[in-house]
Amino acid sequence: MRAWRVHQLGDPQDALRLDQDAPIPKPAADQVLLRVGCSALNFADGLLCRGEYQVKPDLPFSPGLEVSGEVVSGGESVGINAGRRMMGTTFLPAGGLAEYCLVNHRNLYPVPDDMSDEDASALLIPYQTAHIALHRRGNLQPGETLLVHAGAGGVGSAAIQLGKAAGARVIATAGGASKVEICREIGADVVIDYRTEDFVERVHAETDGLGADVIYDPVGGDIFDRSRKAIAWEGRLLVIGFAGGRIADAPTNHPFIRNYSIVGVYIGEYSHRDHDFLLATHADLMRLYSTGKISPLVHTLAPMEEAGEAIGRLLSRRTTGKVVVHVAGEREKV
Ligand SMILES: NC(=O)c1ccc[n+]([C@@H]2O[C@H](COP(=O)([O-])OP(=O)(O)OC[C@H]3O[C@@H](n4cnc5c(N)ncnc54)[C@H](OP(=O)(O)O)[C@@H]3O)[C@@H](O)[C@H]2O)c1
């Protein structure tokens, strides 16, 4: 099969190779083999190539963490027939930037008839992350103010949509005019270009000096440090990721005096620690999708050949919304 594979860690452009004759992976008892239709890229794909992600698969591996496609084999024991359209988060090293990938039964969901392959591939990681962050971890309440950083990115755009769906007032930040416009289009009430304006001052101005009740931070570093000045009394500062590259430290006297919480959010553990909760989260996301409250921001459709270059663009801040790779190619006999 054709598969993008990392044989040696490094920047995506150097590390990734489009192999023409990679072996088709074999599913274990708790996995399905999926023929990949679409694979949506995540910031983590770039970190995986560099060996900087928390998960470090054996070499060679295919990145590609979320996919939609058709079941080939392995679903019988859980009542999933071959040919069924499914979406899932992949089991590395057999990721989704390949014609076939593996998905654990616990990370697999049927694709509703009215959902495109593109949307199905782009929905799981950003929306599960934002849903778990805002509700389970952040306890966001209707009427509260939510500040979303990097609002035009994958997990950021999902948080803006879910924040609005939850009845919050959403303030978003983004770098540059076109990204600001995207945040507006998807429903943010206030958008700040944090390259040209101090977001802390603006958040205080927009909230009568109270600050944001919940802050969703996929950037980290200086943005996290400044966010501590923009958080409300009893606020929740959600640590989502470190796209800016620096992991911040926080002096513990600050949350102590201001009575706010710094809350970690990592979705990778839920499928085995609390699968029922993940299923309930997914059901709620499907409800929100079917009622038009959420819709993945698929801004770039890339052919399989361009996936490596697209991961490089994603790492260097040059994408908006989700980049979806059309993987489906010639069928091989499995
Ligand atoms: N907690 C979890 O379980 C979980 C799940 C999924 C993703 N994440 C994390 O969330 C973060 C965002 O992921 P994503 O897939 O949404 O990525 P994305 O679509 O590329 O969004 C990342 C955005 O971060 C901003 N950014 C600020 N400084 C940056 C820098 N130095 N380099 C690159 N981007 C920078 C950029 O927006 P501006 O130009 O507007 O600043 C960029 O578009 C990553 O750290 C990822 O690992 C965490």
Ligand as a Chemical Component Dictionary entry (heavy atoms), coordinates in Angstrom:
data_LIG
# 
_chem_comp.id                   LIG 
_chem_comp.type                 NON-POLYMER 
_chem_comp.pdbx_formal_charge   0 
_chem_comp.three_letter_code    LIG 
# 
loop_
_chem_comp_atom.comp_id 
_chem_comp_atom.atom_id 
_chem_comp_atom.alt_atom_id 
_chem_comp_atom.type_symbol 
_chem_comp_atom.charge 
_chem_comp_atom.model_Cartn_x 
_chem_comp_atom.model_Cartn_y 
_chem_comp_atom.model_Cartn_z 
_chem_comp_atom.pdbx_ordinal 
LIG N1  N1  N 0  -5.050 18.455 25.155 1  
LIG C1  C1  C 0  -5.286 17.600 24.183 2  
LIG O1  O1  O 0  -5.717 16.466 24.406 3  
LIG C2  C2  C 0  -5.016 18.084 22.779 4  
LIG C3  C3  C 0  -5.733 17.551 21.690 5  
LIG C4  C4  C 0  -5.477 18.071 20.406 6  
LIG C5  C5  C 0  -4.511 19.091 20.245 7  
LIG N2  N2  N 1  -3.823 19.542 21.329 8  
LIG C6  C6  C 0  -2.797 20.595 21.209 9  
LIG O2  O2  O 0  -3.399 21.815 20.809 10 
LIG C7  C7  C 0  -2.470 22.609 20.085 11 
LIG C8  C8  C 0  -3.092 23.057 18.779 12 
LIG O3  O3  O 0  -3.347 21.920 17.954 13 
LIG P1  P1  P 0  -4.127 22.067 16.557 14 
LIG O4  O4  O 0  -4.105 20.713 15.935 15 
LIG O5  O5  O -1 -5.395 22.784 16.770 16 
LIG O6  O6  O 0  -3.093 23.005 15.740 17 
LIG P2  P2  P 0  -3.357 24.211 14.725 18 
LIG O7  O7  O 0  -4.623 24.035 14.000 19 
LIG O8  O8  O 0  -2.103 24.333 13.921 20 
LIG O9  O9  O 0  -3.453 25.482 15.667 21 
LIG C9  C9  C 0  -2.330 25.930 16.353 22 
LIG C10 C10 C 0  -2.321 27.432 16.361 23 
LIG O10 O10 O 0  -1.517 27.867 17.448 24 
LIG C11 C11 C 0  -1.087 29.172 17.199 25 
LIG N3  N3  N 0  0.333  29.351 17.503 26 
LIG C12 C12 C 0  0.827  30.242 18.380 27 
LIG N4  N4  N 0  2.146  30.196 18.419 28 
LIG C13 C13 C 0  2.531  29.258 17.528 29 
LIG C14 C14 C 0  3.794  28.778 17.097 30 
LIG N5  N5  N 0  4.960  29.244 17.622 31 
LIG N6  N6  N 0  3.844  27.808 16.150 32 
LIG C15 C15 C 0  2.708  27.306 15.640 33 
LIG N7  N7  N 0  1.469  27.741 16.011 34 
LIG C16 C16 C 0  1.385  28.705 16.943 35 
LIG C17 C17 C 0  -1.367 29.466 15.704 36 
LIG O11 O11 O 0  -2.495 30.333 15.632 37 
LIG P3  P3  P 0  -2.263 31.935 15.562 38 
LIG O12 O12 O 0  -1.412 32.191 14.363 39 
LIG O13 O13 O 0  -3.639 32.466 15.460 40 
LIG O14 O14 O 0  -1.563 32.301 16.841 41 
LIG C18 C18 C 0  -1.728 28.112 15.151 42 
LIG O15 O15 O 0  -2.603 28.204 14.049 43 
LIG C19 C19 C 0  -1.220 21.721 19.893 44 
LIG O16 O16 O 0  -0.278 22.061 20.878 45 
LIG C20 C20 C 0  -1.752 20.320 20.124 46 
LIG O17 O17 O 0  -0.757 19.421 20.533 47 
LIG C21 C21 C 0  -4.064 19.059 22.573 48 
# 
loop_
_chem_comp_bond.comp_id 
_chem_comp_bond.atom_id_1 
_chem_comp_bond.atom_id_2 
_chem_comp_bond.value_order 
_chem_comp_bond.pdbx_ordinal 
LIG N1  C1  SING 1  
LIG C1  O1  DOUB 2  
LIG C1  C2  SING 3  
LIG C2  C3  SING 4  
LIG C2  C21 DOUB 5  
LIG C3  C4  DOUB 6  
LIG C4  C5  SING 7  
LIG C5  N2  DOUB 8  
LIG N2  C6  SING 9  
LIG N2  C21 SING 10 
LIG C6  O2  SING 11 
LIG C6  C20 SING 12 
LIG O2  C7  SING 13 
LIG C7  C8  SING 14 
LIG C7  C19 SING 15 
LIG C8  O3  SING 16 
LIG O3  P1  SING 17 
LIG P1  O4  DOUB 18 
LIG P1  O5  SING 19 
LIG P1  O6  SING 20 
LIG O6  P2  SING 21 
LIG P2  O7  DOUB 22 
LIG P2  O8  SING 23 
LIG P2  O9  SING 24 
LIG O9  C9  SING 25 
LIG C9  C10 SING 26 
LIG C10 O10 SING 27 
LIG C10 C18 SING 28 
LIG O10 C11 SING 29 
LIG C11 N3  SING 30 
LIG C11 C17 SING 31 
LIG N3  C12 SING 32 
LIG N3  C16 SING 33 
LIG C12 N4  DOUB 34 
LIG N4  C13 SING 35 
LIG C13 C14 SING 36 
LIG C13 C16 DOUB 37 
LIG C14 N5  SING 38 
LIG C14 N6  DOUB 39 
LIG N6  C15 SING 40 
LIG C15 N7  DOUB 41 
LIG N7  C16 SING 42 
LIG C17 O11 SING 43 
LIG C17 C18 SING 44 
LIG O11 P3  SING 45 
LIG P3  O12 DOUB 46 
LIG P3  O13 SING 47 
LIG P3  O14 SING 48 
LIG C18 O15 SING 49 
LIG C19 O16 SING 50 
LIG C19 C20 SING 51 
LIG C20 O17 SING 52 
# 
